[in-house]
Amino acid sequence: MSDKSEIPADTDVMKASRPLRIRMLLLFAASAIVAAAVVFAAQLYVQKQITLSSVDPLTAADNVALMVRCLTIAFGVGLAGFAAWFGWLGACILRTGQYPPPGLPVIRDTRIRRGHWAKCTAVAALLYCALLLAVGTYGAWRFDYAVRTFVHHELVPLDKLADRR
């Protein structure tokens, strides 16, 4: 066994799925393209709002706040999706007592773990699920608070903001 990444011959191994590798590569590439497009569009939108702020600062502040809220919601939905997947994976591992669960394709050759190590993997997946949900919830709450509190105060004089409410 010259290479450290080799798996010993006496262990059970789930073989990698080539179609899954291709799908994951395409998904990653598509996600990177969408993320780049969102960043580019957000920069253009903010530039337009900076131009608008010289004419109507209240509308520009509201528009920026709406953009931040929309991006926060999109980010939270993405985190919730990952959390749901990790929760499902942890439940499958606990139910079957094996990682990876039978029938689940993998992107690289993976040693099958049973017993204590499978349970540890399931608990780690469930803890990661809870962490993602907590970060998503707390992050959405903090961003909403920041938008309501700070965005208007920085872009609009307080006396104009008080008159508007």
QUIBELBEL-V643048 format. One line per field, one symbol per residue. ss: DSSP state (H for helix, E for strand, L for the rest). psi: psi as a letter, one per 40 degrees, with the letter a starting at -180 (. if undefined). burial: I if it has 16 or more other ideal C-beta (glycine too) atoms within 10 Angstrom, else O. A space follows every 50 residues. Layout:
ss->???
psi->???
burial->???
This chain:
ss->LLLLLLLLLLLLEELELHHHHHHHHHHHHHHHHHHHHHHHHHHHHHHHHH HHHLLLHHHHHHHHHHHHHHHHHHHHHHHHHHHHHHHHHHHHHHHHLEEL LLLLLELLLEELEELHHHHHHHHHHHHHHHHHHHHHHHHHHHHHHHHHHH HHHHHLLHHHHHHHL
psi->gdhdeihideihhhiihddddddddddddddddddddddddddddddddd dddddgddddddddddddddddddddddddddddddddddddddddfihi ihehiieihhhhhibddddddddddddddddddddddddddddddddddd dddddhiddddddd.
burial->OOOOOOOOOOOOOIOOOOOOOOOOOOOOOOOOOOOOOOOOOOOOOOOOIO OOIOOOIOOIIIIIIOIIOOOIOOOIOOIIOOIOOIIOIIOIIIOIOIII IOOIOOOOOIOIIOOOOIIOIIOOIIOIIOOIIOOIOOOIOOIOOOIOOO OIOOIIOOOOOOOOO
